[in-house]
């Protein structure tokens, strides 16, 4: 990420023309400047160490070093603090604290905008969009991606816009709009290939393969992947090669060729284990697990699942387990998804990761609601609400209140509609949402009365 250059103080004064007293004064002044320069060097050193710790996955150490760097830069009113704020946002994202990440990214954006650092501003808008993508708020994520593109194109930096097009393709893919996804990916590739960015283009080929796979065009999907592998191998990018092998496994799995799927997953796993890539190892173990499940080999499925969970527990990664649960839920493997969410909850509690604990509760609540067990769903959402309140995350707490209000309006033969509770939860949601307007209150009130009328006439 580009950042503001450190300003150097120059003097046009010719010391030979100064009187002795003036020379002594200048010497004193230059001594005064020495301390800020030393402090800037210390801040840069802390930041460099933080980047190294981040790459190694030592998130708490990276955060500690980044905060030291940020304080020095901020006290000196040095624009370099923007890149440190952005790194703190990346750290918070990796820790699963999306609310904190969003705040750090905004601090970075504000500094960069004041200093007219347009490239870094655009890049950080892209990072900001990622926090909403992680929440599955694709509308807001798209908004900030388009903002990033707007800034990039206004100042003629299409290389910054390219990853935004890639991400817009991913959002379209998540929405099952395959035509739009392909258009965005191709727009990204055009820029990447025009600038000789083979590595980036090879990554986008993998996404085009996913689009072709979703269309059941398996031959085209494999063509894109082998094209990606050729580039990644030539560039000695083992991570990229592993990702392509994994996608080859997905293509084979989709067409029902389970032995081929296992073969490609194992090739991917071998590379990732050698590189020490926990996240990729966990996802491949999950893929091997589901592949074994579909073949009726429960022993193999359990072996791969336990291997992935053990890695997550050892690396304190509850959010990776949540993501696995989401994938299981998307595949309608609801019992499997519940087990994964409960595992993520245990890991979050073990490592006292309150945001991950609250997220686990929410996903368990959502899963219970999908299975029409509304009372259990309410219990999970209440627990999530309590944790969010303790964390001071009122936005997430308000969303829990909305869910609890809607659940109170749900009816089963065993569970009657509870209008009183629904009203209380809706009112609480409005109270906690600092950005709520009278329109929000009106919408919730109208929803409540609509259900009352429907209930009255049904009787």
N, C-alpha and C positions, 0 to 999 in steps of 0.2 A: 504494500500500500504506500502510495506516495505521501509525503508529509512535507511540512514547511521546513525550509532550510534554516539552520541556526544562524541568526544574524551576527555578524562580526563587526565590532566597532573599529572603524578606521579613523585616522586623524590626518588632516592635510597640513598640520602645523609643522614647520621646519624648526627642529629643536635648536639648531645653530643660531637662530635669530632671537631665541628667548634669553631673557636675563637669568642669572643664576637662581633667583628666587622663583621665577616662573618654571624653570626646569625642575626645581624641587617639588613645586606644586603638581606638575604633570606626573612626576614619578609617583607621588602619593596617590594621584587619581588612578594611575594604571594599576597600582597595588590594590585599590578598591575594586577594580574590575576583575582581579584575579579570582576572588572568591566565587562570583557568579559563574565564571568559566569552569572552575573546579566542580561546582555544584552541577552544572549542565553535563559535565563529563561523568559524574557519579550517577546522574539520572539515566544517561544513555547506557552506562554499564549495567545498572539494575535492569533496564528494559531488555538488553541483550541476554542477560541471564534468564529473565522471565520467559523470553521466547524459547530458549533452550529447554527450560523446565516444561513449558507447554507442549513442545514436540514430544517430550518423553512421557507425557501424561501425568506429570506431577502438578496437578491443578492448584492445590492449596499453596504450594511453594511459588508457583507462577503468579498467583494472585497476590501473595505477600510482597514479592519483588516488584510487581507492577504498581501496587499502591505506593510503595516507597518512591518509585520513579515519578509517578503522577504527582505526588505531593511536592517534590522538588521543582518539577516543571511548572506546576500551577502557581507556587509561591513566586517563581521568577517570571510569571506571565509569559512563558515560552510556549509558542504554538505547537511544539512537539508533543505537548500533553495530549493532543487529539488522538495520536496513534496509540498512546498508552490506554486512553479511555476505550478505544475500539478493541484493543487486546483484552481488556477487562470484560468487555461485552462477549468476546469469543469464549473466554474462560467461563463466564456465567452460563452461556449457552451449553457448553460441554458439561457443566455441573447440573444442568437441567433447570436452572433458575432463570426462566425466560423473562420474567418481570424485571429482574436486576439487569439482565442483558440489554433489554430495551432502554432502560434508563442510561446505561453506559454509552450505548450507541448515540442517543440523543445528545449527551454531553459532548461526544466527539463531533457530531454534526454541527452543533452550535459553535464550537471553536473553529472548525474548518470554514464555516460560512462567514464568520467574522473576518477571517484571514484570507478570504477569497481563494481558498484551496479547493478548487472545483473537482479535481480528480478524486481526492480523498473523500469529499462530500458524497460524490456519486457512489463510490465503493461502499461507504458506510450505509447509505440508503439500501444498497443490496443486502448488506448484513442484517440491517433492521428488518427487512422483509422476511428473512429467515426465521425470526422469532415468531412471526404470525403463521408462517408455513408450518412450523413445528406444532402450533396450536390447531392446525387444520383450518385456520381462518384465511382461506385462499383469496378472498376478495380484498382484504387489507394487504396481504402479501403482494398481490398483483398491483395494488395502488402504489406501494413504495418501489416496486421494480420499475414501473413506468416512470416514476419520479427520477429514479437513478438514470434511466435511459434518456429522459428529457435533459438532465444536466449534462450527461456525457455527450449527447449529440450537439447540444448548444455550443459546447467548447471543442467540438471536433475530435472526440476521443472514443471512437467506436469500439476499441478494444475493451473498454470498461463496459460498454453496452452489451457486448457479446455474451458474457455469462448471465446477464439479465434475460436475454432472449432464451437462453438455455433453460433458465428457471421458469420462465413463462411457459415453455414447452412442457416442463414437468407438471406445472399446475393444470394445464389443459389435459395432460395424460391422467392426472388424478380425477379430473371431472369427466373422464371417458370421452373427451372430445379429441379423437385420434387425428382428425384432419388438421385441427389447429395445432396440436402438439407437433406434428410433422412439419408444419410451416414454420413454427418458431425454431425448431431444431435446425432446419435447413438455413434459416436466416443467420443463426449463430455460426454454423459451419462455413457459410460464405465469407464471413468476416475472418474466421480463424484460418481458413485456407488462403485467403488473400494476403494475410500478414505472415504466412509461413508458420502458423502455430499448430504444428502437427500433433503435438501432445494433447492440446485442448480439443482439436477436431476428432482425434481418436476416441476421446471420452464421449463426445456427442454421438459418435457412431454407435456406441453401446445403447444410448437412449433411442436412436432410430431403430435399432434391433428390437427393443422392447415394444415399440409401436407396431412393427411388422409381426412380432409374436402375438400381440393382442388381436391382430387381424387374422391370425392363423396362417400367415404367410411364412412358414418355417424356413423355407429355402432362402428367402430374402433376409430373414433375421440372422441366419448363420453367415450369410455373405458380409453383412455389416460387421459382425463380430470378428471374422477372420481378417477383415481389413483393419480393424482396430488392433488385433493381436500382432499383425505384421509391423505396424508402426511402433507399438509399445515394446516389442522385443528388440527392434532396431535401436530404440532409445534407451534400452535396458531399464524400462519402467516395470519392475516386477509387480508393483501394486496394480497397475493397469492391466497387465496380463492376467493376474488373478481375478480381477473384476470381470474380464471378458470370459474366462473359463466358467466363472459362476453363472454368468448370463447364458452361456451355452448349456449349462445344466438346467436352467429354467426353461429354455426352449425345448430341450429333450423331455423334461417333466411335463410340459404343457401338451406335447403330442403323445404322452403316455409311454415314452420309452424310458422306463425307470432304471434299467442297467446303465444306459448312456448318461442319464442324469447323475447317477451316483459316481460314474467315472469322472465327469467334469467337475462335480463338487469336490471330490477328493483331490484333484489336481489343484483346484483353487485353495483348498484347506492346507495342503502341503506348503504352498508358497507363503500363505499368510502366517502359518505357525513359524516358519523360518524367519519372517520379518517381525514377529511379535505383535501382530495387529489384532488386538483383542476383539474389537468390534466386528471385524470381518470374520474372524474365527467363530464368534458366537452366531452370526447370521448363517454361516455355512453349516454349522452344527444343527441349527434349526431346520435348514433345508434338507439335510440328510435325514433328520428325524421325520419330517412330514413325508419324504420320499419312502422311508421304511414303513411308516404307518399305512400308506396307500397300497403297499405290497403285502400288508398283513403281518409284517415282522415287528411285533410289539417289543421284543427284547432289544433289537437293534435301535428301534425308535427311542426307547427309554435310555439306552446307552448314550446316544447322541444328545438327547435333551439334557441329561445330567452333566455331560461334559461341558455344554454351553453354559448351564446355570452355574457350575462350579467356577468357570472362568469369570462370570459376571460378579459372583460373590467375592472372589479373590481380588478383583479389580474395583470393587465397590461401584458397580454400574447398574443401579436399579432401572434407569431409564431404558437401557438396552433391552431389559426383560419386558418392560411395558410395550416397547415397539414390537417385540416378538408376539406379545399378546394381541396387539392390534392386528398383526398379520394373520394370526390364527382366527381372530374374530371375523375378519374380512372373508376368510375361507369357510365361515360358518362352523368352525370347530369350537363350539362354545365352551364345552367342558375343559378343553385344552387351554383356551384363552383364560378361563377363570383360574386355572392352576398357575398359569404364568403371572397373572396379576397378583395373586396371593404370594407368589415367590418374590415379585418385585417389592411388595409391601414388607416382607420379612427382611430383605436386604436393606431397604430404606430405613427401617427401624434399627437394624443392627448398626448401621453407620450414622444414625441420627440425622438422616437427610429428610428434613421435614417437607420440603417442596415435593420430593419424590413420593413421600408417604401420602400426601394429599392427592397427588395425581393417581396413585394406585387406588385410593378410595373412590375417586371419581370414575375411573374406568370400570371398577367393580360395580359401581352404582349404575352406570350406563348399560353394562352387560346384563345385570339383573332386570333392568327395565325392558330390554329387548326380549327377555324371556318371560315378561309379564309377571315377574315377582316384585310387585311394587313396594311391598312392605320392606323387603330386604334392600331394595334399591334406596329407599328413604334412609335406612340405617347407614348405608355407605355414604350417601351424600351429606348426612348430618356430621359424620366423622370428618369428611373433607372440609366442610364448612368451619368446624371448630379449629382445625389446623390452620386454615387460611386466615382466620381471624387472629390467631396467635402470631402468625407471620406478618400481619398487617397488610396482607394482599387482599384488599377489599374488592378489587375488580373480580378476582376469582371467587371470593366469598359471595358476591352478588350473583354470579352465574350459578352457584350452588343453590342459592335461594330461588332463582327462577326454575331450576330443575325440580326442587322440592315443591314449589307451587304447582307446577304442571303435573307432578306425580300425585298431588292431593286431588287433582281433578280426574285422575284415572280411576276407572271402575272395573272390578272383577266380581264374580259371584260372591267372593269372600270379603271383598274390600269395597265399601261404599264411598261415594264422592264426599270429600271433606271440604266444604266451601269455606268454613271458618279458617282452617289451616292454610288453604290456598291464598286467601286474602292476606293473612299475616305474612306469609313468605313473599308474596309479591310486593307488599309494602316495605318489607325489610330489604328486598333487592333494590328498590328505588332509593331507600335511605343510604345504602352502602355505596351505590354508584354515584361518584362525585360528578360525573358528566351527564347524569339523568336529567331529562327535561319533563315538562308537564305532559308532553306528547307520549313519553314512555309510560308515565303513570296512566294516561288515558287508554293506551293500548292494552295494558294489563287489566284495567278495570273492565274494559269492553269484553275482554276474553272471559273474565269471571262471570259477567252477566250473560254472555252467550251460552255458557255452560249451564247457568241457572235456568235460562229459558228452555234449553233443550231438555234438561232434566225434568222441568215442570210438565212440558207437553208429553214427554215420554210416559209420565205417570198417568 
